[in-house]
Amino acid sequence: MNHLPVFAIAASAALALSTTNAMSQAATTSTPFGNLKDGRAAELITLTNAKGANVQISNYGCTVVSFNVADREGKLDSIVLGKSTLADYEAGHPFYGVIAGRYANRIAKGRFTLDGKEYKLHVNNGPNHLHGGKEGFDKKLWAIASRGMVEGVPTLSLSYTSPDGEEGYPGTLKCGLTYSFNDAGELRIEYTATTDKPTVVNLTNHSYFNLSGHGKGDILSHVMQIPAGKYTPTDPTLIPNGKLESLDGTPLDFRKATVIGERISQHDFLPLKYGGGYDHNYVIDAPAGTLRTAAKVADPKSGRTLECLTTEPGVQLYTLNHGADDKGRDGRKYPKHGGFCLETQHYPDSPNQPSFPSTVLKPGDTYRQTCVYRAGVEK
C-alpha cells in the first residue's frame, strides 16, 4: 500500500491563508441571493476572518455555498461543492452544503414506532426515507435570528420551526443553528432543537469537500484518517442490520492514513459494492458528547488539510459515488468522486434499531450537537 506520511493538521489556519491578506478585518456581511419561486427572498451571508478566508452561507437550507481558504501557495479557492444561483439550488441537487433533517440519513421503509404509535414518512430513496423526505430542512427558508461579530468572531444564527406532522414526524420542532468562522480557519456549527411531543431528530451538514478546490478533479488522491474501529454494516439499500462490526482487514478501515482511491473500487467487498464507493457510517472510537476528531484529510496537490470534529457518535463518509459531471458553481464540472462528505450524526435508521444510541427527543429536553470543520495547510 502506498500510504503517504501521516499528516499533521495545522494548529492554526494562518498557515493556510495568504500573507497578503494578513491585515484583513474580520466581518459578517450580507447580500441578496435572489427570490424563490414563491417570491420569498433569500440572503447570502459571508463570514470573513482576519486572515482573509471566508465562508458563504445562504438561509435557504442553511447552505454552505462556498468555503474559501488558501493552498500552500496562498491562493484562495472554495473547498466545497455548490451551485451558482438560488434558482440552481431550488431546481434540485445532491444536498450540496445543506442541513439535512429532521432525520439525516435513512429510515427503513419510511416508518418508525415511537411510544407504541407508528409514524409513516415520505419514501424518497428506493424503499427508504432519506434526509427528511420530500421537503426536508434543506428546502426550507430559515429565519435569520442574528448576524454579526460575537466576541470578535463572524457569526450567523438561524432558526426554523417544523410544524407537528411535517413530513410525517410528530411534534412541533423548534430548531436553532449557529455558524461561526474564526481566525484558526474553523467553521463551527452549533445545533439545538426542542419539541412539544416526543419525536426523533438527527441533523447534519452535508457539505461535499474537495481540498484541491471545487471542480478541480476527483478526491481519490486525498489522504484520509478516521479514528473508528467499527462501522454499521447495511443491506443493499444501505439500511443497517443493527450490528456494529469490526473494520479490521476491510477496505473501509482508515485508522491509518490512506489514499481514498486506493481501495474504493474493491467491489468484491459487498459494502463497497452496495454504496458504489464509500457511503458508510463509522462509529467514532472516543465517547460521544465531547468534541473530538471524527476525520482528518489532506490533499498532497494543494497542501490543504481538513479536520472534522464532532460531539456525535458517528460520521458518514460519502464520496459522491453517483455524480457525472454535474454543473457546479462558476461553470465548473463535478465528476464522480468529485467530493467527499463527512456527515456527523447519529447512526442511520436508529429509530428502528433499539441497540443504537437513541435519537428520541422529549418535551423539556434540548437536542444539542457541535461540529467543527478546521481548514489548514501542510508545510
C-alpha positions as CSV (number, residue, x, y, z in Angstrom):
1,M,0.0,0.0,0.0
2,N,1.3,3.4,-0.9
3,H,0.4,5.3,2.2
4,L,1.6,8.9,2.4
5,P,3.1,10.0,5.7
6,V,0.6,10.8,8.4
7,F,-0.2,14.4,8.0
8,A,-0.3,17.0,10.7
9,I,-3.4,19.2,10.6
10,A,-2.2,22.7,11.1
11,A,-2.7,24.0,14.6
12,S,-3.5,27.4,13.1
13,A,-5.2,28.0,9.8
14,A,-3.0,31.0,9.5
15,L,-0.6,28.7,7.7
16,A,-3.3,28.1,5.1
17,L,-4.1,31.7,4.4
18,S,-2.3,34.2,2.1
19,T,0.1,36.5,4.0
20,T,-1.1,39.3,1.6
21,N,-4.4,39.2,3.4
22,A,-2.9,39.2,6.9
23,M,-4.3,42.6,7.7
24,S,-7.9,41.9,6.6
25,Q,-10.6,42.7,9.1
26,A,-13.0,40.0,10.3
27,A,-16.6,40.8,9.3
28,T,-20.1,39.5,8.7
29,T,-21.7,40.8,5.5
30,S,-24.9,40.0,3.6
31,T,-26.2,40.4,0.1
32,P,-29.4,39.3,-1.7
33,F,-29.3,35.8,-3.1
34,G,-32.4,36.0,-5.2
35,N,-36.1,35.0,-4.8
36,L,-37.7,31.6,-4.5
37,K,-40.4,30.6,-6.9
38,D,-43.0,31.7,-4.3
39,G,-41.4,35.2,-4.1
40,R,-39.7,34.9,-0.8
41,A,-36.2,36.5,-0.7
42,A,-33.1,34.6,0.3
43,E,-29.8,36.0,1.5
44,L,-26.2,35.1,1.2
45,I,-24.2,35.8,4.4
46,T,-20.4,36.0,4.2
47,L,-18.3,35.2,7.3
48,T,-14.7,36.6,6.8
49,N,-12.0,36.0,9.2
50,A,-9.0,38.3,9.9
51,K,-6.8,36.2,7.6
52,G,-9.0,36.8,4.5
53,A,-10.6,33.4,4.3
54,N,-14.4,33.3,4.2
55,V,-17.5,31.1,4.3
56,Q,-20.7,32.0,2.4
57,I,-24.0,30.7,3.8
58,S,-27.5,31.0,2.5
59,N,-30.5,30.9,4.7
60,Y,-32.1,28.7,2.1
61,G,-31.4,25.3,3.5
62,C,-28.7,26.8,5.8
63,T,-26.5,26.0,2.8
64,V,-22.7,26.4,2.9
65,V,-22.3,27.8,-0.6
66,S,-18.6,28.3,-0.5
67,F,-15.7,27.9,1.9
68,N,-12.7,29.8,0.6
69,V,-9.3,29.1,2.0
70,A,-5.7,29.2,0.6
71,D,-3.5,26.5,-0.6
72,R,0.2,26.2,0.2
73,E,0.9,28.9,-2.4
74,G,-1.6,31.3,-0.7
75,K,-4.2,31.0,-3.5
76,L,-7.8,31.1,-2.3
77,D,-10.4,28.7,-3.7
78,S,-13.6,27.1,-2.3
79,I,-13.1,23.6,-0.9
80,V,-16.9,22.8,-1.0
81,L,-19.1,22.0,-4.0
82,G,-22.1,24.2,-4.7
83,K,-24.3,25.9,-7.2
84,S,-24.1,29.5,-8.6
85,T,-27.7,30.7,-8.0
86,L,-30.6,30.3,-5.7
87,A,-32.6,29.0,-8.7
88,D,-30.0,26.3,-9.2
89,Y,-30.4,25.2,-5.6
90,E,-34.2,25.3,-5.8
91,A,-34.1,23.2,-9.0
92,G,-32.5,20.3,-7.2
93,H,-29.1,19.0,-6.4
94,P,-27.4,16.2,-4.3
95,F,-27.7,18.1,-0.9
96,Y,-24.6,20.4,-1.6
97,G,-23.8,22.0,1.7
98,V,-27.2,21.9,3.2
99,I,-28.6,21.0,6.6
100,A,-30.3,17.6,6.4
101,G,-33.2,17.0,8.7
102,R,-35.4,16.3,10.5
103,Y,-33.7,13.0,10.2
104,A,-30.4,12.9,8.3
105,N,-29.6,9.6,6.5
106,R,-32.0,6.8,6.1
107,I,-35.1,5.4,7.9
108,A,-36.1,1.9,6.7
109,K,-39.3,1.8,4.7
110,G,-40.1,5.3,5.8
111,R,-41.6,4.0,9.1
112,F,-40.8,4.0,12.8
113,T,-42.7,3.4,16.0
114,L,-42.5,5.7,19.0
115,D,-44.4,5.2,22.3
116,G,-46.5,2.4,20.6
117,K,-47.6,4.6,17.6
118,E,-46.3,4.0,14.1
119,Y,-45.4,7.0,12.0
120,K,-45.2,7.0,8.2
121,L,-42.7,9.2,6.4
122,H,-42.2,10.0,2.7
123,V,-40.2,7.4,0.8
124,N,-37.6,9.1,-1.4
125,N,-34.6,6.8,-1.6
126,G,-35.5,3.4,-3.1
127,P,-37.7,1.9,-0.4
128,N,-36.5,4.2,2.3
129,H,-36.8,7.7,3.7
130,L,-33.7,9.9,3.3
131,H,-32.6,13.3,4.7
132,G,-36.0,14.4,5.9
133,G,-38.1,13.4,3.0
134,K,-39.7,15.2,0.0
135,E,-39.2,18.6,1.5
136,G,-36.7,18.4,4.3
137,F,-34.8,21.1,6.1
138,D,-32.6,21.6,3.0
139,K,-35.5,23.1,1.2
140,K,-36.7,25.5,3.9
141,L,-36.0,29.2,4.1
142,W,-34.6,29.6,7.6
143,A,-35.1,32.8,9.5
144,I,-32.0,34.9,10.3
145,A,-32.0,35.3,14.0
146,S,-28.8,37.3,14.2
147,R,-25.6,38.0,12.3
148,G,-22.5,40.0,13.3
149,M,-19.5,39.7,15.5
150,V,-19.6,37.6,18.6
151,E,-16.5,38.0,20.8
152,G,-14.6,39.1,17.7
153,V,-15.8,36.1,15.6
154,P,-18.1,36.4,12.5
155,T,-21.3,34.6,13.4
156,L,-24.6,33.8,11.9
157,S,-27.6,32.3,13.7
158,L,-30.7,30.9,12.0
159,S,-34.0,29.3,13.1
160,Y,-36.7,27.2,11.7
161,T,-39.9,25.8,13.3
162,S,-41.1,22.5,11.8
163,P,-44.8,22.0,12.5
164,D,-46.3,18.9,14.0
165,G,-46.8,16.3,11.3
166,E,-44.4,17.9,8.7
167,E,-43.1,15.0,6.5
168,G,-44.9,12.7,8.9
169,Y,-42.9,13.5,12.0
170,P,-44.6,14.1,15.4
171,G,-44.2,17.3,17.4
172,T,-43.5,20.9,16.7
173,L,-39.7,21.1,16.5
174,K,-38.0,24.4,17.1
175,C,-34.5,24.4,15.6
176,G,-31.6,26.8,16.0
177,L,-28.4,26.8,14.1
178,T,-25.3,28.9,14.6
179,Y,-22.3,29.2,12.2
180,S,-19.1,30.9,13.2
181,F,-15.8,31.2,11.4
182,N,-12.7,32.1,13.4
183,D,-9.1,33.1,12.6
184,A,-7.9,29.5,13.1
185,G,-9.9,28.5,10.0
186,E,-12.6,26.7,12.0
187,L,-16.1,26.7,10.7
188,R,-18.1,25.8,13.8
189,I,-21.7,24.6,13.6
190,E,-23.9,24.6,16.7
191,Y,-27.3,22.8,16.6
192,T,-30.2,23.0,19.1
193,A,-33.8,21.7,18.9
194,T,-36.8,21.4,21.3
195,T,-40.1,19.7,20.8
196,D,-43.6,19.7,22.3
197,K,-44.1,16.0,21.7
198,P,-41.8,13.0,21.7
199,T,-40.1,12.8,18.3
200,V,-36.8,11.7,16.6
201,V,-34.1,14.1,15.5
202,N,-30.8,13.6,13.6
203,L,-29.3,16.7,11.9
204,T,-26.1,17.1,9.9
205,N,-24.3,19.4,7.5
206,H,-24.0,17.8,4.0
207,S,-21.1,19.7,2.6
208,Y,-19.0,18.0,-0.2
209,F,-15.3,18.8,0.2
210,N,-12.6,18.8,-2.4
211,L,-9.4,20.2,-0.9
212,S,-7.9,20.8,-4.4
213,G,-10.7,23.3,-5.0
214,H,-14.3,22.6,-6.1
215,G,-14.5,21.2,-9.6
216,K,-10.7,20.5,-9.8
217,G,-10.9,16.8,-10.5
218,D,-11.8,14.0,-8.0
219,I,-10.7,13.4,-4.4
220,L,-9.3,9.9,-5.0
221,S,-5.7,11.1,-4.2
222,H,-6.7,12.8,-1.0
223,V,-5.4,11.0,2.2
224,M,-7.9,10.3,4.9
225,Q,-7.7,9.1,8.5
226,I,-10.8,8.1,10.6
227,P,-10.4,7.1,14.2
228,A,-13.0,4.4,14.1
229,G,-12.6,0.6,14.6
230,K,-16.2,-0.3,13.9
231,Y,-19.0,0.6,11.4
232,T,-22.7,-0.2,10.9
233,P,-23.0,-2.8,8.1
234,T,-26.1,-2.5,5.9
235,D,-28.3,-4.3,3.4
236,P,-28.1,-3.4,-0.3
237,T,-30.4,-0.4,0.3
238,L,-28.0,1.0,2.9
239,I,-30.1,0.2,6.0
240,P,-28.1,-1.1,9.0
241,N,-28.6,-4.6,10.3
242,G,-28.3,-3.4,13.9
243,K,-24.8,-4.7,14.5
244,L,-21.5,-2.9,15.0
245,E,-18.8,-4.8,13.1
246,S,-15.0,-4.5,13.2
247,L,-13.2,-2.8,10.4
248,D,-10.1,-5.0,10.9
249,G,-8.9,-6.2,7.5
250,T,-11.6,-4.4,5.5
251,P,-11.1,-1.7,2.8
252,L,-13.2,0.6,5.0
253,D,-10.5,0.8,7.6
254,F,-9.0,4.3,7.7
255,R,-7.4,4.2,11.1
256,K,-4.1,4.6,9.3
257,A,-3.8,7.5,6.9
258,T,-4.8,6.0,3.5
259,V,-5.3,7.3,0.0
260,I,-9.1,7.4,-0.6
261,G,-8.9,5.9,-4.1
262,E,-6.6,3.0,-3.0
263,R,-9.4,0.6,-2.2
264,I,-12.6,2.4,-3.3
265,S,-13.1,0.0,-6.2
266,Q,-12.9,-3.2,-4.2
267,H,-16.4,-4.2,-5.0
268,D,-15.8,-7.8,-4.2
269,F,-16.3,-6.4,-0.6
270,L,-20.1,-6.1,-0.6
271,P,-20.4,-2.9,1.5
272,L,-18.4,-1.1,-1.2
273,K,-20.5,-2.6,-3.9
274,Y,-23.7,-1.6,-2.2
275,G,-22.6,2.1,-2.0
276,G,-20.8,2.3,-5.3
277,G,-17.9,3.6,-3.2
278,Y,-17.7,4.9,0.4
279,D,-21.2,5.5,1.8
280,H,-20.7,4.2,5.3
281,N,-21.4,5.2,8.9
282,Y,-18.3,5.0,11.1
283,V,-18.6,4.5,14.9
284,I,-16.1,7.0,16.3
285,D,-13.8,5.4,18.9
286,A,-14.0,8.1,21.6
287,P,-17.2,8.6,23.6
288,A,-19.9,10.8,22.2
289,G,-20.9,14.1,23.9
290,T,-17.5,15.7,23.8
291,L,-15.9,17.4,20.8
292,R,-13.3,15.0,19.4
293,T,-11.8,14.2,16.0
294,A,-14.0,12.3,13.5
295,A,-11.7,12.5,10.5
296,K,-8.5,14.1,9.1
297,V,-8.0,14.7,5.4
298,A,-5.0,16.0,3.4
299,D,-4.6,16.9,-0.3
300,P,-1.0,16.4,-1.5
301,K,-1.6,18.5,-4.5
302,S,-2.8,21.7,-2.9
303,G,-1.4,21.2,0.6
304,R,-4.8,21.9,2.1
305,T,-5.9,19.9,5.1
306,L,-9.2,19.4,6.9
307,E,-10.0,18.1,10.3
308,C,-13.6,17.3,11.2
309,L,-14.6,17.3,14.9
310,T,-17.9,16.3,16.4
311,T,-19.9,15.5,19.6
312,E,-22.0,12.9,17.7
313,P,-21.4,9.2,17.9
314,G,-20.9,8.6,14.2
315,V,-19.7,10.1,10.9
316,Q,-21.0,9.1,7.5
317,L,-18.3,9.1,4.8
318,Y,-19.7,9.6,1.3
319,T,-17.6,10.0,-1.8
320,L,-20.1,11.3,-4.4
321,N,-20.4,7.9,-5.9
322,H,-23.1,8.7,-8.5
323,G,-22.0,12.1,-9.9
324,A,-21.4,12.5,-13.6
325,D,-20.0,16.0,-14.5
326,D,-22.8,17.8,-12.6
327,K,-22.7,21.5,-13.4
328,G,-21.5,23.3,-10.3
329,R,-20.7,26.9,-9.3
330,D,-18.6,29.1,-11.6
331,G,-19.2,26.9,-14.5
332,R,-17.1,24.1,-13.1
333,K,-18.0,20.4,-13.5
334,Y,-18.2,18.0,-10.6
335,P,-17.2,14.4,-11.7
336,K,-18.0,11.1,-10.0
337,H,-15.9,11.1,-6.7
338,G,-15.5,14.9,-7.1
339,G,-16.1,15.5,-3.4
340,F,-16.4,13.7,0.0
341,C,-18.8,14.3,2.8
342,L,-18.2,13.9,6.5
343,E,-21.7,13.9,7.9
344,T,-21.5,14.0,11.7
345,Q,-24.6,12.3,13.1
346,H,-26.3,9.5,14.9
347,Y,-26.5,6.2,13.1
348,P,-28.8,5.6,10.2
349,D,-32.2,4.0,11.0
350,S,-31.7,4.5,14.7
351,P,-35.5,4.8,15.4
352,N,-35.8,1.2,14.3
353,Q,-32.6,-0.1,15.9
354,P,-33.0,-0.4,19.7
355,S,-29.4,-1.3,20.2
356,F,-28.2,2.1,18.6
357,P,-27.9,5.3,20.6
358,S,-31.3,6.9,20.8
359,T,-32.4,9.8,18.6
360,V,-35.6,10.4,20.6
361,L,-36.2,13.9,21.8
362,K,-38.8,14.6,24.5
363,P,-40.5,17.7,25.7
364,G,-38.4,19.6,28.2
365,D,-35.1,18.2,26.8
366,T,-32.8,20.0,24.3
367,Y,-31.1,18.4,21.4
368,R,-27.5,19.7,21.1
369,Q,-24.7,19.0,18.7
370,T,-21.5,20.6,17.7
371,C,-19.5,20.1,14.5
372,V,-16.2,21.8,13.5
373,Y,-14.5,21.8,10.1
374,R,-11.0,23.0,10.6
375,A,-9.1,24.0,7.5
376,G,-5.4,24.3,7.4
377,V,-2.3,23.6,5.2
378,E,0.7,21.3,5.4
379,K,4.1,22.8,5.5
